[in-house]
Amino acid sequence: MSDEEFDLLDELYFVQHYEYLKERLGWENELLLATLQSLYQNGMIKCLTTPDSERFDRVEILAEGKALFYLATKKGLMAHNTI
């Protein structure tokens, strides 16, 4: 797990919107979207359209990620806590 992935998972113990993550971490869009994409592809986060509506279809984070909410999955939390 990269330092960026670790830091991002640190923010996803609760549902958070993309804008919150961008403001909190202070990262450029490219870095944040790429890190979200990596975590999503590895099953460590899930995507939501609203805080209560999980997306179950395939999400194109690079294209639509700025409008979504995110939450760490059990797999992501376990990986984050074992480092």
Secondary structure as GFF3:
##gff-version 3
##sequence-region A 1 83
A	DSSP	alpha_helix	3	10	.	.	.	ID=ss1
A	DSSP	beta_strand	16	17	.	.	.	ID=ss2
A	DSSP	alpha_helix	18	25	.	.	.	ID=ss3
A	DSSP	alpha_helix	29	41	.	.	.	ID=ss4
A	DSSP	beta_strand	45	50	.	.	.	ID=ss5
A	DSSP	beta_strand	53	54	.	.	.	ID=ss6
A	DSSP	alpha_helix	61	64	.	.	.	ID=ss7
A	DSSP	three_ten_helix	65	67	.	.	.	ID=ss8
A	DSSP	beta_strand	69	72	.	.	.	ID=ss9
A	DSSP	alpha_helix	74	81	.	.	.	ID=ss10
###
